[in-house]
Amino acid sequence: PGKRSPTQADVARRAAVSQALVSYVLNNHPAVSIPEETRQRILEAAAELNYVPNRAARSLRTRKTLTLAAVIPDITNPFYPAFIRGIQDVAEINGYDVITYNTDGIEAKELKAFRSVRQGWVDGAILVTFHVSPAMVASLAEAGMAVVVLAPNEPAWVEHGIDNVMVDNVAAARAAVEYLIARGHTRIGMIAGMAGTPPREYRVQGYREALAAHDLPLDEI
C-alpha cells in the first residue's frame, strides 16, 4: 500500500539511457532509429520494473485516447455482436480499444451515451441511434471527433456532412416480399421490430408497398 507505480524516468535510470529514448522505444516511434541493443535494454528494464504506461497522462500529452465508442440499440440482436466484432477487429489492428454502449433503443439511454461520448474520452464514435439528431451528431464532428452513423438515408445526414453507412430498409423489405410473390405466395406475413424505430417503420413501408403493387391484401394483427 502506498507504493508508487514505476515511471519512464525509472525505466531510463535502470537502462542507463535518457527518458526521451525510453519514450521513443515504448511508443514505437517510427521516425527515430535506435540500436537494437539499446532497444532491448529498455524493454528489459521496463519488464523488470513492471512498468505500465499511464494512459491518462499519454492522452493529455498526445490529445489522443486511442479509444473508440460504439453505440448500439440491442446487444442481444444477432446483427450487433457481429457488427461490434468487425469494429473491434479493425480497431485492434490500428492500436485502438472499443467501448460499447447498449441503449435498448431508449431515448434517455441514447442521450446518456451521447453525453459520455461528447465529453471527449474517445477519439471517434460509431453510432446506431434512433433519438440522436443529425445536428447533435454534427456537433461531435465540429469538435474534431471522427463520427460514422449507421442510419436511414435521410437528407439531414448529408446536409450536416455526416458519414453514413446506409441500409435501404424500404428496398430490402420490398425485395424480400417481391421474391415470395414471384414464387407464387399470396398470403405473406411480417414480424416487425420495435414500433417507432426507423428500421422497423421503413421495413413495414417496403412490405406494404410490395403488397400494394400486386393488389395483395394487408391484414393488420
C-alpha positions as CSV (number, residue, x, y, z in Angstrom):
1,P,0.0,0.0,0.0
2,G,1.3,3.4,-0.9
3,K,3.9,2.1,-3.3
4,R,4.0,4.3,-6.4
5,S,3.9,3.0,-9.9
6,P,7.2,3.0,-11.9
7,T,7.6,5.8,-14.4
8,Q,9.5,6.3,-17.6
9,A,12.2,8.1,-15.6
10,D,12.6,4.9,-13.5
11,V,13.0,2.8,-16.7
12,A,15.5,5.3,-18.1
13,R,17.6,5.1,-14.9
14,R,17.5,1.3,-14.9
15,A,18.5,1.1,-18.6
16,A,21.0,4.0,-18.3
17,V,19.5,6.0,-21.2
18,S,17.6,9.2,-21.5
19,Q,13.9,9.4,-20.8
20,A,13.3,10.5,-24.4
21,L,14.8,7.3,-25.7
22,V,12.5,5.3,-23.3
23,S,9.5,7.2,-24.7
24,Y,10.6,6.5,-28.3
25,V,11.0,2.8,-27.7
26,L,7.9,2.2,-25.7
27,N,5.8,4.2,-28.1
28,N,7.5,2.5,-31.1
29,H,8.3,5.9,-32.6
30,P,8.8,5.3,-36.4
31,A,11.0,8.4,-37.0
32,V,13.8,7.5,-34.6
33,S,16.4,4.9,-35.3
34,I,17.6,3.2,-32.1
35,P,20.3,0.5,-31.9
36,E,18.7,-2.9,-31.2
37,E,20.9,-3.5,-28.1
38,T,19.6,-0.2,-26.6
39,R,16.0,-1.1,-27.5
40,Q,16.3,-4.5,-25.8
41,R,17.9,-3.0,-22.7
42,I,15.0,-0.5,-22.4
43,L,12.4,-3.2,-22.9
44,E,14.1,-5.5,-20.3
45,A,14.2,-2.6,-17.8
46,A,10.5,-1.9,-18.3
47,A,9.7,-5.6,-17.8
48,E,11.8,-5.8,-14.7
49,L,10.1,-2.8,-13.2
50,N,6.7,-4.0,-14.3
51,Y,6.2,-0.6,-16.0
52,V,2.7,0.1,-17.4
53,P,2.2,3.3,-19.4
54,N,-0.1,5.9,-17.8
55,R,-2.8,6.1,-20.5
56,A,-4.3,9.2,-18.9
57,A,-1.0,11.0,-19.0
58,R,-0.3,10.0,-22.5
59,S,-3.8,11.2,-23.6
60,L,-3.1,14.6,-22.1
61,R,0.3,14.8,-24.0
62,T,-0.9,13.5,-27.3
63,R,-4.5,14.6,-27.2
64,K,-5.5,11.1,-28.3
65,T,-7.2,8.4,-26.2
66,L,-6.8,5.5,-28.7
67,T,-10.3,4.5,-27.9
68,L,-13.5,4.4,-30.0
69,A,-17.1,4.3,-28.9
70,A,-19.7,2.1,-30.5
71,V,-23.3,3.0,-29.5
72,I,-25.9,0.3,-30.4
73,P,-29.5,-0.3,-29.6
74,D,-29.6,-4.0,-28.7
75,I,-26.6,-6.3,-28.0
76,T,-29.0,-9.3,-28.0
77,N,-29.9,-8.7,-31.6
78,P,-27.8,-11.2,-33.6
79,F,-26.8,-8.4,-36.0
80,Y,-25.0,-6.3,-33.5
81,P,-22.4,-8.7,-32.0
82,A,-21.1,-9.3,-35.5
83,F,-21.2,-5.5,-36.0
84,I,-19.2,-4.9,-32.9
85,R,-16.7,-7.7,-33.7
86,G,-16.0,-6.1,-37.0
87,I,-15.3,-2.7,-35.4
88,Q,-13.1,-4.3,-32.7
89,D,-11.1,-6.3,-35.3
90,V,-10.2,-3.2,-37.2
91,A,-9.7,-1.1,-34.1
92,E,-7.2,-3.6,-32.7
93,I,-5.2,-3.7,-35.9
94,N,-4.7,0.0,-35.5
95,G,-4.0,0.0,-31.8
96,Y,-7.4,1.2,-30.6
97,D,-9.7,0.0,-27.9
98,V,-13.5,0.0,-28.2
99,I,-16.1,1.0,-25.6
100,T,-19.6,-0.3,-26.4
101,Y,-22.8,1.3,-25.1
102,N,-26.1,-0.7,-25.3
103,T,-29.1,1.7,-25.3
104,D,-32.0,-0.7,-25.8
105,G,-33.2,2.0,-28.3
106,I,-34.4,4.1,-25.3
107,E,-34.1,7.8,-25.7
108,A,-32.7,8.5,-22.2
109,K,-30.0,5.8,-22.6
110,E,-29.1,7.1,-26.1
111,L,-28.7,10.6,-24.8
112,K,-26.6,9.5,-21.8
113,A,-24.3,7.5,-24.1
114,F,-24.1,10.6,-26.4
115,R,-23.1,12.8,-23.5
116,S,-20.4,10.4,-22.4
117,V,-19.0,10.4,-26.0
118,R,-19.2,14.2,-26.2
119,Q,-17.1,14.5,-23.0
120,G,-14.1,13.6,-25.1
121,W,-13.0,10.2,-23.6
122,V,-12.9,8.7,-27.1
123,D,-11.3,9.7,-30.4
124,G,-14.2,8.6,-32.6
125,A,-17.7,7.1,-32.5
126,I,-19.8,4.7,-34.5
127,L,-23.4,5.4,-33.7
128,V,-26.6,3.4,-34.3
129,T,-29.2,5.6,-32.6
130,F,-32.9,6.4,-33.0
131,H,-33.3,9.6,-31.0
132,V,-30.0,11.5,-31.5
133,S,-30.5,14.1,-34.2
134,P,-28.1,14.8,-37.2
135,A,-27.5,18.2,-35.7
136,M,-26.3,16.6,-32.4
137,V,-24.0,14.2,-34.2
138,A,-22.7,17.1,-36.3
139,S,-21.6,18.9,-33.0
140,L,-19.2,16.0,-32.4
141,A,-17.7,16.3,-35.8
142,E,-17.4,20.1,-35.4
143,A,-15.5,19.4,-32.2
144,G,-12.9,17.4,-34.2
145,M,-14.2,13.9,-33.4
146,A,-14.4,11.3,-36.2
147,V,-18.0,10.1,-36.5
148,V,-19.8,7.5,-38.5
149,V,-23.5,6.6,-38.3
150,L,-25.5,3.6,-39.4
151,A,-28.8,5.2,-40.2
152,P,-31.5,5.6,-42.9
153,N,-30.5,7.6,-46.0
154,E,-32.1,10.9,-44.9
155,P,-31.1,14.3,-46.4
156,A,-30.3,15.6,-43.0
157,W,-27.2,13.4,-42.7
158,V,-25.9,14.7,-46.0
159,E,-26.7,18.3,-45.1
160,H,-24.7,18.1,-41.9
161,G,-21.8,16.3,-43.6
162,I,-22.0,13.2,-41.5
163,D,-20.5,9.9,-42.9
164,N,-23.4,7.4,-43.1
165,V,-23.3,3.6,-43.7
166,M,-26.8,3.2,-45.0
167,V,-29.1,0.2,-45.4
168,D,-32.1,0.9,-47.6
169,N,-34.6,-0.9,-45.4
170,V,-37.6,0.0,-47.6
171,A,-36.0,-1.5,-50.7
172,A,-34.7,-4.5,-48.8
173,A,-38.1,-5.4,-47.4
174,R,-39.8,-4.8,-50.7
175,A,-37.3,-7.1,-52.4
176,A,-37.9,-9.8,-49.9
177,V,-41.7,-9.7,-50.4
178,E,-41.3,-9.5,-54.2
179,Y,-39.2,-12.7,-54.0
180,L,-42.0,-14.5,-52.2
181,I,-44.7,-13.2,-54.6
182,A,-42.6,-14.4,-57.6
183,R,-42.6,-17.9,-56.0
184,G,-46.4,-17.8,-56.0
185,H,-47.2,-16.8,-52.4
186,T,-50.1,-14.5,-51.8
187,R,-50.6,-14.5,-48.0
188,I,-47.3,-13.0,-46.8
189,G,-46.9,-12.1,-43.1
190,M,-44.3,-9.9,-41.5
191,I,-42.9,-9.9,-38.0
192,A,-41.6,-6.4,-37.4
193,G,-39.4,-4.9,-34.8
194,M,-40.0,-2.3,-32.1
195,A,-42.7,0.1,-33.1
196,G,-41.5,3.7,-33.7
197,T,-37.9,2.8,-34.6
198,P,-36.7,3.8,-38.1
199,P,-35.6,0.3,-39.2
200,R,-39.0,-1.2,-38.3
201,E,-41.0,1.6,-39.9
202,Y,-39.0,1.6,-43.1
203,R,-39.2,-2.2,-43.4
204,V,-43.0,-2.2,-42.9
205,Q,-43.2,0.5,-45.6
206,G,-41.4,-1.7,-48.1
207,Y,-43.6,-4.6,-47.1
208,R,-46.7,-2.6,-47.7
209,E,-45.5,-1.2,-51.0
210,A,-44.8,-4.6,-52.4
211,L,-48.2,-6.0,-51.4
212,A,-50.0,-2.9,-52.8
213,A,-48.1,-3.2,-56.1
214,H,-49.5,-6.7,-56.6
215,D,-53.0,-5.9,-55.2
216,L,-52.5,-8.3,-52.3
217,P,-54.4,-7.8,-49.1
218,L,-52.8,-6.5,-45.9
219,D,-54.2,-7.9,-42.7
220,E,-53.4,-5.9,-39.6
221,I,-52.9,-8.0,-36.4
